[in-house]
Amino acid sequence: MYNEKKIFRKVLITSLACSLVVGMLVFFAAPRYISLGEPTGDRQSGNTAQQVQAAEGKTTDATDLVKAQQQSFNGTSILGELGLTVPVSQAVAQKATTGVVGITVERITQDGVFNKDRATEVGVGSGVVVSHDGYILTNNHVAGGKSNRITVSFYDGRNVDGEVVWADPVIDLAVVKVNLTGLTTLTLGDATKLQVGEPAVAIGNPLGLEFQRSVTSGIISALNRTISIDTDTGTNYMEDLIQTDASINPGNSGGPLLNAKGEVIGINTVKVESAEGMGFAIPINIAKPIVSKLIGTGKFAESYLGVFAYDRAVFPYINGAPDVPDGVYISKVDNNGPAYRGGIRQGCVISQIDGITINTMLQLREYLYSKSPGDTIRLTHLKRDTNKWETATVVLGEKTKDGMVTR
C-alpha cells in the first residue's frame, strides 16, 4: 500500500509540473500566434524592415514584407519559433491592392434621332496602374472599342474620367490614361521565369464594384496555353496564356495576376465557364515595351510586319494543319506589306528575328512592339516552295490607331 501511494504521488507531481510548463508556453506563445495578421511591434519606433526601407525611400516587395512581419516582435522571429509563415496572398495583397483600379465603361447600344430613346449598357472591369502619371493597363474587351464614357475608380475613393490611348483586340490588351499624377504603381515582372506550381494571386472586381479589389490565390497551373474565343469578328486564338486556379470571375478582367514578390506577371483575361479553377492571364512581357514607350514618349507607334501567323500550339485547332518545324507559321501575308516586299510568303516559317530565336507569337509580338516604324529587321525563315532556310531584310511599316497602315 505504501509503495502504491508513493508511486501515485510521483505521478501527480509530474503531471502538475507538465501542466504548468504547457500553460506557460500557451500563455506566452498564444497571443503572438493569434496576432500574426497584424504585428504588434513598436509602430512608432519603425523597427520593421518595411518601415526602415520606407523611411530611406526604398521599395519593398512582398518577400520583404513577409520577413518584416516575421521579425516585428521586438526583433524576435516568433514565426520561425512556431514554424509558421505569413501567407503569400496576405503579403501580396498588402503591397499591390492600392495599384489596382476599377474601370466602368458606358457604351451606347442604340442612338435615336436627337438622342431620344438612347440606350446604353455599362460594363465593369479592372486595371493595373503602370505609371505615376496615369497610364493604366487593362483588357481590350474591358475598355476597347467605342464608348460614351470611361470612369476609373481608385483605392482612395476618387473616380476620374479616362481615355483609351491604345488597344489591340487580337491580344486583348488596352491602355487607359487619366489626368492624375503621384499614383501608386505596380512592378511589372517577368513571365518567362514562371514555373508551374508556384504561387499566384489575382486582384480585381469580380461581379462589379460591389466586390472591388477582391483577392484570390492559387498556383500557376500551366504555361503557354492556347484557347479559342468566339468574337464579333469570328474565332480568335489566344496563345501563350498563363493558366491559374486562382479564382477569376467577370469583373476580374484587366486586373493583375501576381507572383509571390507582388510583381505583375499577367493580365487576367478569361475563365472557362464549364470548369472550376481554370482562369487565364496574358503574360505581362508582351505589354512591357508598349508601357515603356507610352511612359517615355507619351505615344506608342505600333510597327507593322504585314503577316497573320500562328505558332505550333494553335495547330491542334486547325484542320489540315501542316507539319512544320519550330517557329511561327505564316498563314496569310499582306501583299502590300513589308513582309511581302521582303520575300516572306504564305507557308513560310519564321524561326529567328535579328538572330533571336522565335517559337511563339508572344515572342514575335513582343519583339515587334519593341521596334519602331521604319526600323530594319532580319527574318530567318523556311521558304515553303524551296524548303530552304533564308534570311530576309524587312523595313517595318506603321499600324495606326484606326487600323490603317502607313509606309
C-alpha positions in Angstrom: 0.0 0.0 0.0 2.8 2.4 0.9 4.5 1.8 -2.5 1.3 2.5 -4.3 0.8 5.8 -2.6 4.4 6.8 -3.3 4.0 6.0 -6.9 0.7 7.9 -7.1 2.3 11.0 -5.5 5.2 10.9 -8.1 2.8 10.6 -11.0 0.7 13.5 -9.6 3.7 15.8 -9.1 5.0 15.0 -12.6 1.6 15.7 -14.2 1.2 19.1 -12.3 4.7 20.1 -13.4 4.0 19.3 -17.1 0.7 21.1 -16.9 2.5 24.2 -15.5 5.1 24.2 -18.3 2.5 23.8 -21.1 0.4 26.5 -19.6 3.3 28.9 -19.5 4.1 28.1 -23.2 0.5 28.8 -24.2 0.4 32.0 -22.2 3.4 33.4 -23.9 3.0 32.0 -27.4 -0.7 32.2 -28.0 -1.1 36.0 -28.0 1.7 36.2 -30.6 0.2 33.4 -32.7 -3.2 35.0 -32.8 -1.9 38.4 -33.8 0.2 37.3 -36.8 -2.2 39.0 -39.2 -1.3 42.4 -37.6 2.1 42.6 -36.0 2.2 44.1 -32.5 5.7 45.6 -32.6 6.5 49.2 -31.8 4.7 51.0 -34.6 6.1 54.4 -33.7 9.7 53.4 -33.5 9.6 51.9 -37.0 11.7 48.9 -36.2 10.4 46.6 -39.0 12.3 46.1 -42.3 9.3 47.6 -44.2 9.2 50.8 -42.1 13.0 51.3 -42.3 13.1 50.9 -46.1 10.1 53.3 -46.5 12.0 55.9 -44.4 15.0 55.5 -46.7 12.9 55.9 -49.8 13.4 52.3 -50.9 10.8 50.0 -52.4 9.6 46.9 -50.5 8.4 43.7 -52.2 6.1 41.1 -50.7 9.0 38.9 -49.7 10.5 41.7 -47.6 7.1 42.3 -46.1 6.9 38.7 -45.0 10.3 38.9 -43.4 9.4 42.2 -41.7 6.2 40.6 -40.2 8.2 37.6 -39.1 10.7 39.8 -37.2 8.4 42.5 -35.9 8.1 41.3 -32.3 11.0 43.2 -30.7 13.4 41.6 -33.1 12.4 38.0 -32.2 11.2 35.7 -35.0 8.2 34.2 -33.3 7.1 32.8 -36.7 10.3 31.0 -37.0 10.0 29.6 -33.5 6.5 28.3 -34.3 7.4 27.0 -37.8 4.9 29.4 -39.4 4.9 31.9 -42.3 2.7 34.8 -43.3 0.5 33.6 -46.3 1.8 34.8 -49.6 -1.6 36.1 -50.6 -1.7 38.4 -47.5 1.7 39.9 -48.2 1.0 40.4 -51.9 -2.4 41.9 -51.2 -0.9 44.5 -48.7 1.6 45.5 -51.3 -0.5 45.5 -54.5 -4.1 46.4 -53.7 -3.6 50.2 -54.0 -2.3 49.8 -57.6 -5.5 48.1 -58.8 -8.4 50.2 -60.1 -11.9 49.6 -61.2 -12.9 50.6 -64.8 -16.5 51.4 -65.6 -17.4 51.7 -69.3 -20.6 53.2 -70.6 -21.4 52.2 -74.2 -24.2 53.4 -76.5 -26.2 50.4 -77.8 -28.9 52.4 -79.5 -28.9 56.1 -80.5 -32.2 57.6 -81.7 -32.6 60.8 -83.6 -31.6 63.8 -81.5 -30.6 61.3 -78.7 -34.2 60.3 -78.0 -34.6 56.8 -76.8 -30.9 56.3 -76.5 -30.0 53.0 -74.9 -26.7 52.4 -73.1 -25.0 49.5 -71.3 -22.5 49.6 -68.5 -19.6 47.2 -68.1 -17.2 46.9 -65.2 -13.7 45.5 -65.2 -10.3 46.1 -63.5 -7.0 47.7 -64.4 -3.4 48.0 -63.3 -1.7 51.3 -62.6 1.7 51.2 -64.5 2.9 54.8 -64.3 2.8 57.5 -61.7 1.3 59.9 -64.2 -1.9 57.9 -65.1 -1.3 55.1 -67.5 -3.4 52.1 -66.7 -3.2 48.6 -68.3 -6.4 46.6 -68.8 -8.1 44.3 -71.4 -9.4 45.4 -74.8 -12.7 43.7 -74.0 -13.0 45.9 -70.9 -12.1 49.4 -72.3 -11.5 49.0 -76.1 -14.0 49.8 -78.8 -16.4 52.8 -79.0 -17.6 54.1 -75.6 -19.5 57.0 -74.3 -17.6 57.4 -71.0 -14.8 55.6 -69.1 -14.6 56.1 -65.4 -11.6 54.8 -63.3 -12.1 54.2 -59.6 -9.1 54.4 -57.3 -8.3 52.8 -54.0 -8.7 56.2 -52.2 -12.3 56.7 -53.5 -11.5 59.0 -56.4 -13.5 58.5 -59.6 -11.8 60.0 -62.7 -12.6 60.1 -66.4 -10.2 58.1 -68.6 -9.4 57.8 -72.2 -8.2 54.8 -74.3 -4.8 55.7 -75.8 -4.1 52.2 -77.3 -5.9 48.9 -77.8 -5.5 45.6 -79.6 -8.4 43.2 -79.8 -6.1 40.3 -81.0 -4.1 40.2 -77.8 -6.9 41.7 -75.7 -5.0 44.5 -74.2 -5.6 48.2 -73.9 -4.1 51.2 -72.1 -6.3 53.9 -70.5 -4.9 57.4 -69.5 -6.2 59.5 -66.7 -5.0 63.1 -65.9 -3.5 62.4 -62.4 0.0 62.3 -61.0 1.6 60.7 -58.0 -0.2 57.4 -58.4 0.9 54.2 -56.8 2.2 51.8 -59.4 2.7 48.0 -59.6 6.0 46.5 -60.6 6.0 44.5 -63.9 7.6 41.1 -63.5 9.0 38.6 -66.0 6.5 35.9 -67.1 9.3 33.9 -68.8 10.7 32.9 -65.4 7.4 31.4 -64.2 7.4 27.8 -63.0 4.3 25.5 -62.9 3.2 25.1 -59.3 4.5 28.5 -57.9 2.0 30.7 -56.0 -0.2 33.2 -57.9 -2.5 35.9 -56.6 -5.3 37.6 -58.6 -6.8 41.0 -57.6 -9.8 42.6 -59.2 -13.5 43.4 -59.2 -15.5 40.2 -59.6 -19.1 40.8 -60.4 -18.7 44.6 -60.3 -17.5 47.4 -57.9 -19.5 46.0 -55.1 -16.8 43.4 -54.6 -13.9 45.6 -55.7 -10.3 44.6 -55.1 -11.1 41.1 -54.1 -8.1 38.9 -53.6 -7.9 35.2 -54.6 -4.9 32.9 -54.5 -3.8 29.7 -56.1 -0.9 28.5 -58.2 0.4 28.6 -61.8 -1.4 25.6 -63.2 0.2 25.6 -66.7 2.1 27.8 -69.2 1.8 28.5 -72.9 -1.8 27.6 -73.1 -3.9 28.3 -76.3 -7.7 28.8 -76.2 -10.2 29.7 -78.8 -12.5 32.6 -78.3 -15.7 33.5 -80.2 -15.7 37.2 -81.0 -17.9 39.5 -83.2 -15.4 39.1 -86.0 -15.1 35.3 -85.7 -12.9 32.9 -83.8 -9.8 34.3 -82.2 -7.0 32.1 -80.9 -5.3 33.5 -77.7 -1.9 31.9 -77.5 0.8 31.5 -74.8 -1.5 32.2 -71.9 -0.8 31.6 -68.2 -3.3 29.2 -66.6 -4.1 29.6 -62.9 -6.5 28.1 -60.4 -6.8 31.5 -58.6 -10.5 32.3 -58.9 -11.2 34.7 -61.8 -14.7 35.9 -62.5 -16.5 38.5 -64.7 -15.1 41.9 -63.5 -11.6 40.5 -62.8 -10.8 41.1 -66.4 -7.9 43.6 -66.8 -6.7 43.0 -63.2 -3.3 41.7 -62.3 -2.0 38.2 -61.7 0.9 38.5 -59.3 3.8 36.3 -58.2 5.0 35.9 -54.6 7.0 39.1 -54.8 3.9 41.2 -55.7 5.1 41.7 -59.3 2.6 41.7 -62.1 3.2 38.6 -64.2 0.0 38.7 -66.2 -3.3 40.5 -67.0 -6.4 38.4 -66.2 -8.5 37.9 -69.3 -10.8 34.9 -69.3 -12.0 31.8 -67.5 -13.5 28.5 -68.6 -17.2 28.7 -67.7 -17.7 24.9 -67.9 -14.9 24.2 -65.4 -13.8 25.3 -61.9 -10.4 26.7 -61.3 -9.4 27.4 -64.9 -8.6 31.0 -65.4 -6.1 32.5 -67.9 -3.9 35.6 -68.0 -1.9 37.3 -70.7 1.8 37.2 -69.9 2.9 40.7 -68.9 6.1 40.7 -71.1 4.1 41.5 -74.3 2.8 44.7 -72.7 6.2 45.9 -71.3 7.5 47.5 -74.5 4.1 49.2 -75.0 4.1 50.6 -71.5 7.7 51.7 -71.7 7.2 53.7 -74.9 4.0 55.3 -73.6 5.7 56.4 -70.4 8.8 57.6 -72.2 7.3 59.4 -75.2 3.6 59.8 -74.5 2.7 57.7 -77.5 3.1 54.2 -79.0 3.7 53.9 -82.7 3.0 50.3 -83.5 5.3 48.7 -86.1 3.6 46.7 -88.9 5.0 43.5 -90.4 2.0 42.5 -92.5 1.6 38.8 -91.7 -1.1 36.7 -90.0 0.7 33.9 -88.2 0.3 31.0 -85.7 2.7 29.1 -83.5 2.5 25.3 -83.2 0.2 25.5 -80.1 -2.7 26.5 -82.4 -2.3 23.7 -84.9 -4.5 21.2 -82.9 -7.4 23.6 -83.5 -6.9 23.8 -87.3 -8.0 21.0 -89.6 -5.2 20.0 -92.1 -2.5 22.0 -90.3 0.9 21.4 -91.9 3.7 19.6 -90.3 6.3 22.4 -89.8 9.4 22.8 -87.6 9.5 25.0 -84.5 8.9 28.7 -85.3 6.0 30.9 -86.3 3.9 29.7 -89.3 2.8 32.4 -91.7 -0.8 31.7 -92.8 -1.6 35.0 -94.6 0.6 37.8 -96.0 -0.5 41.4 -96.8 0.6 41.6 -100.5 1.3 45.3 -100.0 3.0 45.0 -96.7 6.6 45.0 -95.5 7.0 41.2 -95.1 5.8 40.5 -98.7 8.2 43.0 -100.1 11.0 41.3 -98.1 10.2 37.9 -99.7 8.0 36.4 -97.0 5.1 34.3 -98.4 2.3 32.2 -97.1 3.6 28.9 -95.7 6.9 30.3 -94.6 8.1 29.5 -91.1 10.0 32.3 -89.2 12.5 30.9 -86.7 14.6 34.0 -85.9 14.4 37.8 -85.8 17.7 39.6 -85.8 19.3 36.4 -84.6 16.9 35.9 -81.7 15.0 32.5 -81.7 11.2 32.9 -82.1 9.0 30.0 -81.3 5.8 31.7 -80.2 3.5 34.5 -81.2 4.1 36.1 -77.8 7.9 36.4 -78.6 7.2 37.7 -82.1 4.8 40.4 -81.0 6.9 41.4 -78.0 9.9 41.9 -80.3 7.9 43.8 -82.9 6.4 46.1 -80.2 10.0 46.9 -79.1 10.8 48.2 -82.6 9.6 51.4 -84.3 8.1 52.0 -87.8 11.0 52.4 -90.2 13.3 50.0 -88.4 15.0 47.3 -90.4 14.9 43.7 -89.2 16.3 40.4 -90.5 13.9 37.4 -90.6 15.4 33.9 -90.8 12.6 31.8 -92.4 12.0 28.4 -94.1 10.6 29.0 -97.6 7.7 26.8 -98.5 8.4 26.5 -102.2 12.2 25.7 -101.8 12.2 24.2 -98.3 15.4 26.1 -97.7 16.3 28.5 -94.9 16.9 32.1 -96.0 17.3 35.5 -94.3 15.1 38.4 -95.5 15.6 42.1 -94.8 12.4 43.9 -93.9 11.6 47.6 -93.2 8.7 47.8 -90.8 5.7 49.9 -91.5 3.3 51.6 -89.1 -0.1 50.5 -87.9 -2.2 53.5 -86.9 -5.0 53.7 -84.3 -7.8 53.2 -86.7 -6.2 50.1 -88.2 -4.9 51.8 -91.4 -1.2 51.1 -92.3 1.2 53.8 -93.4 4.5 53.2 -95.1 
